[in-house]
């Protein structure tokens, strides 16, 4: 019996082999029917695939080699010294180019940007959406590969600084496919510097994945002026030591991940009442005030070995009595006296954009560049401000004129070449921390981009939710099982509607204009009445949109109404509604904050945030109201 079974099995195996042979013959016949063009294309694709795999393997091997070589302080120091020694081999034109970081038009390597990189030998570029540089992650990676591939000095590759402003919150240049974090002030409201640490790690992974090696963050300004028009939510708070803790965590994490960062804006922009993009703020502070309030976050950044510190375009008449309107960026007393001297900073000093109104109106870009360099700046930044003003076509011309002005200043002796060498050496030492990566294959399958994954998004939403702060609750919450609720919000904040649709579906939603119209007010009144008189009104930018305050007061005037106010921008908006029974701050319009707000209204979680700024009459830094009262 067993012998019969074995014979049948052998016959079946023989039949299977015969069928496989026939199928192979058919396949060969089909392949034989292909045209020469088809065969050539298939072979080309096969070789191309092998090439990609080889380059990818080489890239990974190079990264491993670099991590081993740079894993000890001695190895890193040797690499720094090797880079710094290159200054002696550079021409004057090359050295001048290295101290400039420039803006350029478009996202294709050609024309202006090719000239700036290959001829002018610029030290770095900064990318903006308004100048057309940004886009999806893979396209951005191809642009940065092109930039680095042409960055040579004296025939040898020298990495470019490739920078963006990726602070979190509203100042996040990379959006398409990247994790969107809540504002710095929201992180401050969580009270946990580990959130800044984790945010910086995710940002570093995403930025390095697309070839960006410099992040102009964190903001180290202490936001002591509630009416500050340019810092606000970009600051971690109004307490110097709260801000310092978050700044240090961000810097340390960025460095550990291999991303260069820059604490900004020295000596401190938090008290300014004028936007330096437009005009020149002037602060009546002496050195003692700066040391007490503005300096602690910068001292923390220096202790964390921040590779760069960015200057502020603010006037300090008490420090520059001979020229009371001299911006700090152009002040030797500030850059050399305070930053280098008092604080002992040895890293790269980078200017804020020299196209900003605070310096350009008085000096022009060429003279501003020379004066900033004379004052002690190392890296002269030219941002996209002209694009904001509708004059973007002038950008590259002004940048080249500024380079020529510094070149002429060195040739004439106004600026010594020794002074230039010192700045170039600091820049080269910073560049030594940029690993000399091989170009990643351009095929999208091997782009190695890790931007915007679910882990980053979930972390950002958690942080935003953790920040939401209850500032007052006088019988408004909890809603109870029978309580109605109307939610009135600016229609541009569609995340509010989505959050309540999902988390509290029975709430009645009323989207309105930024400046609510009479019709908006009428609809809101009717909805509040139908909801039993209880409503949340979400406001944002009340000073710019006074009709929002009028809407709240009109609703509160209705008989039996309980109107809570949610500040979805600056928490200072709540100061206009001190009599409201419910006051909540979200520190920005992040979806995670609104999801947490809806969950609290549904009695599914609790508020966990604490004020990172002082709100006179409502609470000081660290305050949070109890939920049940």
C-alpha positions as CSV (number, residue, x, y, z in Angstrom):
1,X,0.0,0.0,0.0
2,X,2.7,2.5,1.0
3,X,4.6,1.7,-2.2
4,X,1.5,2.5,-4.3
5,X,1.1,5.8,-2.5
6,X,4.8,6.8,-3.2
7,X,4.4,5.9,-6.9
8,X,1.3,8.1,-7.2
9,X,3.1,11.0,-5.5
10,X,6.1,10.7,-7.8
11,X,3.7,10.7,-10.9
12,X,2.0,13.9,-9.5
13,X,5.3,15.6,-8.9
14,X,6.4,14.8,-12.4
15,X,3.2,16.2,-13.8
16,X,3.7,19.4,-11.8
17,X,7.2,19.8,-13.1
18,X,5.9,19.4,-16.6
19,X,3.3,22.1,-16.1
20,X,5.9,24.5,-14.7
21,X,8.1,23.9,-17.7
22,X,5.3,24.6,-20.1
23,X,4.4,27.8,-18.2
24,X,8.0,29.0,-18.4
25,X,8.1,28.2,-22.2
26,X,4.9,30.3,-22.6
27,X,6.4,33.2,-20.6
28,X,9.5,33.0,-22.7
29,X,7.4,33.1,-25.9
30,X,5.6,36.1,-24.7
31,X,8.8,37.9,-23.7
32,X,10.2,37.0,-27.1
33,X,7.3,38.9,-28.6
34,X,8.4,42.1,-26.9
35,X,9.8,44.8,-29.0
36,X,13.5,45.8,-28.6
37,X,12.3,49.1,-27.1
38,X,10.4,47.2,-24.4
39,X,13.4,45.0,-23.6
40,X,15.7,48.0,-23.4
41,X,13.3,49.9,-21.1
42,X,12.9,46.9,-18.8
43,X,16.7,46.5,-18.6
44,X,17.2,50.2,-17.9
45,X,14.6,50.0,-15.1
46,X,16.3,46.9,-13.7
47,X,19.7,48.7,-13.6
48,X,18.1,51.8,-12.2
49,X,16.5,49.8,-9.4
50,X,19.9,48.3,-8.6
51,X,21.5,51.8,-8.7
52,X,18.9,53.2,-6.2
53,X,19.4,50.2,-3.9
54,X,23.2,50.6,-4.0
55,X,23.0,54.3,-3.3
56,X,20.5,53.8,-0.5
57,X,22.8,51.2,1.1
58,X,25.8,53.5,0.7
59,X,23.8,56.4,2.3
60,X,22.8,54.2,5.3
61,X,26.4,53.1,5.7
62,X,27.6,56.6,5.6
63,X,25.2,57.7,8.3
64,X,26.3,54.8,10.5
65,X,30.0,55.7,9.9
66,X,29.3,59.4,10.8
67,X,27.4,58.4,14.0
68,X,30.4,56.3,15.1
69,X,33.0,59.0,14.1
70,X,31.1,61.7,15.9
71,X,30.1,59.7,19.0
72,X,32.9,61.1,21.2
73,X,33.8,64.7,22.3
74,X,37.3,64.2,20.9
75,X,36.0,63.1,17.5
76,X,33.6,66.0,17.3
77,X,36.4,68.4,18.3
78,X,38.7,67.0,15.7
79,X,36.0,67.4,13.1
80,X,35.3,71.0,14.2
81,X,39.0,71.9,13.9
82,X,39.2,70.3,10.5
83,X,36.4,72.5,9.3
84,X,37.7,75.6,10.9
85,X,41.1,75.2,9.3
86,X,39.5,75.6,5.9
87,X,39.2,79.3,6.4
88,X,42.9,79.7,5.5
89,X,42.3,78.3,2.1
90,X,39.4,80.5,1.2
91,X,39.5,83.6,-1.0
92,X,38.1,86.9,0.3
93,X,35.0,86.5,-1.9
94,X,34.4,83.0,-0.5
95,X,34.7,84.2,3.1
96,X,32.3,87.0,2.5
97,X,29.8,84.7,0.9
98,X,29.9,82.4,4.0
99,X,28.6,85.0,6.3
100,X,25.4,85.5,4.3
101,X,22.1,83.5,4.6
102,X,19.8,84.5,1.7
103,X,16.3,84.1,0.3
104,X,15.7,83.1,-3.3
105,X,12.6,82.7,-5.6
106,X,11.0,79.4,-6.5
107,X,11.7,75.7,-5.7
108,X,13.8,74.8,-8.7
109,X,17.6,74.9,-8.6
110,X,18.4,77.3,-11.4
111,X,19.0,81.0,-12.1
112,X,19.2,83.2,-9.0
113,X,19.8,80.5,-6.5
114,X,22.4,78.7,-8.6
115,X,24.2,82.0,-8.9
116,X,24.1,82.6,-5.2
117,X,25.3,79.1,-4.3
118,X,27.9,78.6,-7.0
119,X,29.3,82.1,-7.7
120,X,28.6,84.0,-4.5
121,X,29.4,81.0,-2.2
122,X,26.7,81.9,0.3
123,X,26.8,80.2,3.6
124,X,23.2,79.3,3.7
125,X,19.6,79.8,2.5
126,X,16.3,80.3,4.3
127,X,13.1,78.8,2.9
128,X,9.7,80.4,2.8
129,X,6.3,79.7,1.3
130,X,5.8,83.2,0.1
131,X,9.0,83.1,-2.0
132,X,7.8,79.8,-3.5
133,X,10.5,77.5,-1.9
134,X,8.2,75.2,0.0
135,X,5.9,72.3,-0.9
136,X,5.4,68.6,-0.2
137,X,8.1,66.8,1.7
138,X,9.5,64.9,-1.2
139,X,9.7,67.9,-3.5
140,X,11.4,69.9,-0.7
141,X,14.0,67.1,-0.3
142,X,14.8,67.2,-3.9
143,X,15.4,70.9,-3.7
144,X,17.7,70.7,-0.7
145,X,19.6,67.8,-2.4
146,X,20.3,70.1,-5.4
147,X,21.4,72.9,-3.1
148,X,23.8,70.8,-1.2
149,X,25.1,69.1,-4.3
150,X,26.3,72.4,-5.7
151,X,27.7,73.8,-2.4
152,X,31.5,73.8,-2.9
153,X,34.3,76.1,-1.7
154,X,37.7,75.8,-3.2
155,X,36.5,72.7,-5.1
156,X,35.5,70.8,-2.0
157,X,32.0,70.3,-0.7
158,X,31.0,72.6,2.2
159,X,27.5,72.1,3.6
160,X,25.0,74.9,3.3
161,X,22.9,76.0,6.2
162,X,19.3,75.3,5.1
163,X,17.0,77.0,7.5
164,X,13.3,77.5,8.2
165,X,11.3,79.1,11.0
166,X,9.5,76.0,12.6
167,X,8.5,77.2,16.0
168,X,5.1,75.5,16.3
169,X,1.8,77.3,16.4
170,X,1.3,80.0,13.7
171,X,5.0,80.3,12.8
172,X,5.5,76.9,11.2
173,X,6.7,77.3,7.6
174,X,6.5,73.6,6.8
175,X,2.9,72.5,6.9
176,X,2.0,70.2,4.0
177,X,2.6,66.7,5.4
178,X,4.4,67.9,8.6
179,X,3.3,67.6,12.2
180,X,1.6,70.8,13.4
181,X,2.3,71.5,17.0
182,X,0.5,73.9,19.3
183,X,2.0,77.3,20.1
184,X,4.9,77.7,22.5
185,X,2.6,79.4,24.9
186,X,0.4,76.3,24.9
187,X,3.4,74.2,25.7
188,X,4.2,76.6,28.6
189,X,0.6,76.1,29.8
190,X,1.2,72.4,30.2
191,X,3.9,73.2,32.7
192,X,6.0,70.3,31.4
193,X,9.3,71.0,29.6
194,X,9.4,67.4,28.5
195,X,6.7,68.5,25.9
196,X,9.3,70.9,24.4
197,X,11.8,68.1,24.4
198,X,9.5,65.7,22.6
199,X,8.3,68.5,20.2
200,X,11.9,69.3,19.3
201,X,12.8,65.7,18.6
202,X,9.9,65.2,16.2
203,X,10.6,68.5,14.5
204,X,14.3,67.5,14.1
205,X,13.4,64.2,12.6
206,X,11.0,65.8,10.1
207,X,13.3,68.7,9.2
208,X,16.4,66.6,8.8
209,X,14.4,64.2,6.7
210,X,13.9,66.8,4.0
211,X,17.4,68.3,4.2
212,X,16.7,71.3,6.5
213,X,19.5,71.5,9.1
214,X,18.7,74.8,10.9
215,X,15.6,75.6,12.8
216,X,15.2,79.3,13.9
217,X,13.6,78.3,17.2
218,X,13.0,78.3,20.1
219,X,11.6,81.8,20.9
220,X,13.4,82.8,24.1
221,X,11.5,86.1,24.5
222,X,9.6,86.6,27.8
223,X,6.2,88.0,26.7
224,X,5.7,90.7,29.4
225,X,3.6,93.0,27.2
226,X,0.1,91.7,26.6
227,X,-0.2,94.0,23.6
228,X,3.0,92.7,21.9
229,X,2.0,92.6,18.2
230,X,4.6,90.1,17.1
231,X,5.6,87.7,19.9
232,X,2.5,86.7,21.9
233,X,1.7,83.0,21.5
234,X,5.2,82.5,20.1
235,X,6.6,82.9,23.7
236,X,6.4,80.1,26.3
237,X,5.1,82.7,28.8
238,X,5.6,85.8,30.9
239,X,7.8,84.3,33.6
240,X,11.6,84.3,32.8
241,X,12.3,81.0,34.5
242,X,9.3,79.2,33.0
243,X,10.5,80.3,29.6
244,X,14.1,79.3,30.4
245,X,13.1,75.7,31.3
246,X,11.3,75.2,28.0
247,X,14.0,76.9,26.0
248,X,16.7,74.7,27.5
249,X,14.7,71.5,26.9
250,X,14.1,72.5,23.2
251,X,17.8,73.3,22.6
252,X,19.1,70.2,24.3
253,X,16.7,68.0,22.3
254,X,17.5,69.6,19.0
255,X,21.2,69.3,19.5
256,X,20.9,65.6,20.5
257,X,19.0,64.9,17.2
258,X,21.6,66.7,15.1
259,X,19.6,69.8,14.2
260,X,21.1,73.2,14.6
261,X,18.8,75.7,16.4
262,X,18.8,79.4,17.3
263,X,17.4,80.9,20.4
264,X,15.7,84.3,19.6
265,X,15.5,87.3,19.7
266,X,18.4,88.7,21.8
267,X,18.3,90.7,24.0
268,X,14.6,90.1,24.3
269,X,11.5,91.2,22.2
270,X,8.8,90.4,24.7
271,X,8.1,93.9,25.9
272,X,7.9,95.5,22.4
273,X,4.8,97.4,21.4
274,X,5.8,97.7,17.7
275,X,6.3,95.0,15.2
276,X,9.9,95.2,14.1
277,X,9.0,93.9,10.6
278,X,7.4,97.3,10.1
279,X,9.0,99.7,12.6
280,X,11.5,100.0,15.3
281,X,10.4,99.2,18.9
282,X,12.2,101.2,21.6
283,X,12.5,99.8,25.2
284,X,13.6,102.0,28.2
285,X,15.6,99.2,29.8
286,X,19.0,99.2,31.4
287,X,21.3,96.2,31.8
288,X,19.9,95.4,35.2
289,X,16.4,95.0,33.9
290,X,17.6,92.9,31.0
291,X,19.6,90.6,33.4
292,X,16.6,90.2,35.6
293,X,13.8,89.5,33.1
294,X,15.0,89.1,29.5
295,X,18.3,87.2,30.0
296,X,17.4,84.0,31.9
297,X,16.1,82.1,28.8
298,X,19.2,83.1,26.8
299,X,21.4,82.0,29.7
300,X,19.6,78.7,29.7
301,X,20.1,78.4,25.9
302,X,23.8,79.1,26.2
303,X,24.1,76.5,29.0
304,X,22.4,74.0,26.7
305,X,25.1,74.9,24.1
306,X,22.8,76.5,21.5
307,X,24.7,76.7,18.3
308,X,23.1,80.0,17.3
309,X,21.4,83.1,18.9
310,X,19.4,85.4,16.7
311,X,19.3,89.2,17.4
312,X,16.4,91.5,17.8
313,X,15.8,94.7,15.9
314,X,14.9,96.8,19.0
315,X,16.3,100.1,20.2
316,X,17.7,100.4,23.8
317,X,18.5,104.1,24.4
318,X,20.0,103.5,27.8
319,X,22.6,101.2,26.3
320,X,23.2,103.4,23.3
321,X,22.9,107.0,24.5
322,X,25.0,108.3,21.6
323,X,22.5,106.8,19.1
324,X,19.1,106.1,20.9
325,X,17.5,104.7,17.7
326,X,20.3,102.2,16.9
327,X,18.8,98.7,16.6
328,X,20.3,96.1,18.9
329,X,21.3,94.1,15.8
330,X,23.7,96.9,14.9
331,X,24.9,97.7,18.4
332,X,28.4,96.7,19.6
333,X,27.3,97.4,23.1
334,X,24.6,94.7,22.8
335,X,26.3,92.1,20.7
336,X,29.9,92.4,21.9
337,X,29.3,94.0,25.3
338,X,26.3,91.9,26.6
339,X,26.1,88.7,24.5
340,X,29.8,88.0,24.0
341,X,30.9,89.8,27.2
342,X,28.4,89.5,30.0
343,X,26.8,86.2,28.9
344,X,30.0,84.8,27.5
345,X,28.4,83.4,24.3
346,X,30.9,81.8,21.9
347,X,28.6,80.5,19.2
348,X,27.2,82.0,16.0
349,X,25.3,85.3,16.3
350,X,22.8,85.5,13.4
351,X,20.8,88.6,12.7
352,X,17.1,88.7,12.3
353,X,16.2,89.6,8.6
354,X,18.0,92.7,7.5
355,X,15.1,93.4,5.1
356,X,12.8,94.1,8.1
357,X,11.5,97.7,8.4
358,X,13.2,98.3,11.7
359,X,16.6,98.4,10.0
360,X,16.0,98.7,6.3
361,X,14.1,102.0,6.5
362,X,17.0,103.9,8.1
363,X,20.1,102.0,6.8
364,X,19.2,100.1,3.6
365,X,20.2,96.4,3.3
366,X,23.9,97.0,2.3
367,X,24.8,99.4,5.1
368,X,22.8,97.4,7.6
369,X,24.8,94.3,6.7
370,X,28.1,96.1,7.2
371,X,27.1,97.7,10.4
372,X,25.6,94.5,11.8
373,X,28.9,92.8,11.0
374,X,30.9,95.6,12.7
375,X,28.7,95.2,15.7
376,X,29.6,91.6,16.2
377,X,27.1,89.5,14.1
378,X,28.5,86.5,12.3
379,X,25.7,85.4,10.0
380,X,23.7,88.1,8.1
381,X,20.2,87.0,7.3
382,X,18.0,88.3,4.5
383,X,14.5,86.9,4.7
384,X,11.4,87.1,2.6
385,X,10.2,90.5,3.8
386,X,10.3,92.1,0.4
387,X,7.9,89.4,-0.9
388,X,5.5,90.4,1.9
389,X,5.7,94.0,0.6
390,X,5.2,93.0,-3.0
391,X,8.8,93.7,-4.0
392,X,10.2,90.2,-4.1
393,X,11.9,90.7,-7.4
394,X,14.4,93.1,-5.7
395,X,15.5,90.5,-3.2
396,X,18.5,88.9,-4.9
397,X,19.8,92.2,-6.2
398,X,19.8,93.7,-2.7
399,X,21.5,90.5,-1.3
400,X,24.3,90.8,-3.9
401,X,24.7,94.5,-3.2
402,X,25.1,93.7,0.5
403,X,27.7,91.1,-0.2
404,X,29.6,93.5,-2.4
405,X,29.3,96.2,0.4
406,X,30.9,93.9,3.0
407,X,33.6,92.8,0.5
408,X,34.4,96.5,-0.2
409,X,34.5,97.2,3.6
410,X,37.1,94.5,4.1
411,X,39.2,95.7,1.1
412,X,39.1,99.3,2.3
413,X,40.1,98.3,5.9
414,X,36.8,99.4,7.4
415,X,36.4,95.8,8.5
416,X,39.5,93.8,9.2
417,X,40.0,90.4,7.4
418,X,40.9,89.0,10.9
419,X,37.4,90.0,12.1
420,X,35.9,88.3,9.0
421,X,38.0,85.2,9.6
422,X,36.7,84.9,13.2
423,X,33.1,84.8,12.0
424,X,33.8,82.4,9.2
425,X,35.5,80.1,11.6
426,X,32.5,80.1,14.0
427,X,30.3,79.4,11.0
428,X,32.5,76.5,9.9
429,X,32.6,75.0,13.3
430,X,28.8,75.0,13.4
431,X,28.7,73.5,9.9
432,X,31.0,70.7,11.2
433,X,27.9,69.4,13.1
434,X,26.0,69.0,9.8
435,X,26.8,65.4,8.7
436,X,28.1,65.2,5.1
437,X,25.3,63.1,3.8
438,X,25.3,61.5,0.4
439,X,22.5,62.6,-1.9
440,X,19.5,60.4,-1.3
441,X,18.1,58.9,-4.6
442,X,15.4,61.1,-6.0
443,X,13.0,58.3,-6.6
444,X,10.1,58.8,-4.2
445,X,10.3,55.2,-3.0
446,X,13.7,56.1,-1.4
447,X,13.0,59.7,-0.3
448,X,13.4,58.7,3.4
449,X,11.0,61.3,4.6
450,X,9.4,60.7,8.0
451,X,7.3,63.8,8.1
452,X,3.8,64.0,9.6
453,X,3.4,60.4,10.9
454,X,0.6,59.4,13.2
455,X,2.8,59.4,16.3
456,X,3.8,63.1,15.8
457,X,0.2,64.1,15.1
458,X,-1.1,62.3,18.2
459,X,1.6,63.8,20.4
460,X,0.8,67.3,19.1
461,X,-2.9,66.8,19.8
462,X,-2.2,65.5,23.3
463,X,0.0,68.6,24.1
464,X,-2.6,71.0,22.8
465,X,-5.3,69.3,24.9
466,X,-3.1,69.2,28.0
467,X,-2.6,73.0,27.7
468,X,-6.3,74.1,27.8
469,X,-6.8,76.1,30.9
470,X,-9.9,76.8,33.0
471,X,-9.5,80.4,34.2
472,X,-13.0,80.8,35.7
473,X,-16.0,78.5,36.3
474,X,-19.0,80.0,38.2
475,X,-21.7,77.4,37.8
476,X,-21.3,76.9,34.1
477,X,-19.7,73.4,34.2
478,X,-20.5,70.6,34.4
479,X,-23.3,70.9,31.9
480,X,-25.4,68.0,33.3
481,X,-27.3,65.5,31.4
482,X,-30.2,67.8,30.6
483,X,-28.3,71.0,29.9
484,X,-28.3,72.5,26.4
485,X,-25.4,74.3,24.8
486,X,-24.8,76.6,21.9
487,X,-21.3,76.9,20.5
488,X,-20.7,80.1,18.5
489,X,-17.3,80.4,16.8
490,X,-15.5,82.2,13.9
491,X,-16.3,80.2,10.8
492,X,-12.6,80.1,9.9
493,X,-12.0,78.0,13.0
494,X,-13.8,75.0,11.5
495,X,-11.9,72.7,13.9
496,X,-14.3,73.9,16.6
497,X,-17.3,72.6,14.7
498,X,-15.6,69.3,13.9
499,X,-14.6,68.8,17.6
500,X,-18.1,69.4,18.9
501,X,-19.7,67.4,16.1
502,X,-17.6,64.5,17.3
503,X,-17.4,65.0,21.0
504,X,-20.7,66.7,21.9
505,X,-23.0,66.0,18.9
506,X,-26.1,67.5,20.6
507,X,-24.5,71.0,20.9
508,X,-26.0,73.6,18.6
509,X,-23.3,75.1,16.4
510,X,-23.3,78.7,15.0
511,X,-20.4,79.7,12.8
512,X,-20.1,83.5,12.4
513,X,-17.8,86.0,10.7
514,X,-14.6,87.2,12.3
515,X,-16.5,90.4,12.8
516,X,-20.0,89.1,13.4
517,X,-22.7,90.8,11.4
518,X,-26.2,91.8,12.6
519,X,-27.5,88.6,11.0
520,X,-24.8,86.6,12.9
521,X,-25.9,88.1,16.1
522,X,-29.6,87.4,15.4
523,X,-28.9,83.8,14.6
524,X,-26.7,83.4,17.7
525,X,-29.4,84.9,19.9
526,X,-32.1,82.5,18.5
527,X,-29.8,79.5,18.9
528,X,-28.8,80.4,22.5
529,X,-32.5,80.7,23.4
530,X,-33.3,77.3,21.9
531,X,-30.4,75.8,23.8
532,X,-31.8,77.0,27.1
533,X,-29.7,80.1,27.4
534,X,-26.3,78.5,27.8
535,X,-23.5,79.1,25.2
536,X,-19.8,79.0,24.6
537,X,-18.5,81.9,22.4
538,X,-15.1,81.3,20.9
539,X,-13.2,84.5,20.3
540,X,-9.8,85.2,18.7
541,X,-8.1,88.6,18.2
542,X,-10.7,90.7,20.0
543,X,-8.6,93.9,19.7
544,X,-8.7,93.5,15.9
545,X,-12.3,92.3,15.8
546,X,-14.3,94.3,18.4
547,X,-17.6,93.0,17.0
548,X,-16.7,89.7,18.8
549,X,-16.9,91.5,22.1
550,X,-20.2,93.1,21.1
551,X,-21.6,89.7,20.2
552,X,-20.7,88.3,23.7
553,X,-22.3,91.3,25.4
554,X,-25.5,91.1,23.3
555,X,-25.9,87.4,24.1
556,X,-25.2,88.0,27.8
557,X,-27.9,90.7,27.9
558,X,-30.6,88.1,27.2
559,X,-32.7,87.1,30.2
560,X,-31.3,84.0,31.9
561,X,-28.3,83.7,29.6
562,X,-25.1,82.0,30.8
563,X,-22.4,82.9,28.3
564,X,-18.9,81.3,28.6
565,X,-15.9,82.7,26.6
566,X,-13.1,80.6,25.1
567,X,-10.0,82.6,24.0
568,X,-8.7,80.6,20.9
569,X,-5.9,83.1,20.4
570,X,-4.1,85.1,23.0
571,X,-5.3,84.5,26.6
572,X,-5.3,88.3,27.2
573,X,-8.6,88.4,25.2
574,X,-10.2,87.0,28.4
575,X,-9.5,90.3,30.2
576,X,-12.4,91.8,28.2
577,X,-14.9,89.4,29.8
578,X,-14.0,89.3,33.5
579,X,-17.7,89.1,34.4
580,X,-18.3,85.9,32.3
581,X,-19.2,82.8,34.3
582,X,-16.8,80.6,32.3
583,X,-13.4,81.6,30.9
584,X,-11.1,79.2,29.1
585,X,-7.8,79.7,27.2
586,X,-6.6,77.4,24.4
587,X,-3.5,79.4,23.3
588,X,-4.2,79.0,19.6
589,X,-6.6,77.2,17.3
590,X,-5.1,73.7,17.4
591,X,-7.7,70.9,16.8
592,X,-6.4,69.0,19.8
593,X,-7.3,71.9,22.1
594,X,-10.9,72.0,20.8
595,X,-11.2,68.2,21.0
596,X,-10.2,68.5,24.7
597,X,-12.7,71.3,25.2
598,X,-15.5,69.3,23.8
599,X,-14.5,66.3,25.9
600,X,-14.6,68.4,29.1
601,X,-18.1,69.7,28.2
602,X,-19.1,66.1,27.7
603,X,-17.7,65.4,31.2
604,X,-15.2,62.9,29.8
605,X,-12.0,64.6,31.0
606,X,-10.7,67.5,33.1
607,X,-8.9,70.7,32.3
608,X,-5.1,70.3,33.0
609,X,-3.5,73.5,31.9
610,X,-2.2,76.4,34.0
611,X,-1.7,80.0,33.0
612,X,1.8,80.6,31.6
613,X,1.2,84.4,31.7
614,X,-0.4,86.8,34.2
615,X,-3.9,88.0,33.7
616,X,-4.5,90.8,36.1
617,X,-7.7,90.3,38.1
618,X,-8.0,86.7,36.9
619,X,-4.9,84.8,37.8
620,X,-1.1,84.9,38.0
621,X,1.4,82.5,36.3
622,X,0.6,78.9,37.3
623,X,-3.1,79.6,38.2
624,X,-5.9,77.3,37.2
625,X,-9.5,77.4,38.4
626,X,-11.2,74.3,39.8
627,X,-13.8,72.7,37.5
628,X,-16.6,72.3,40.1
629,X,-17.7,75.4,42.0
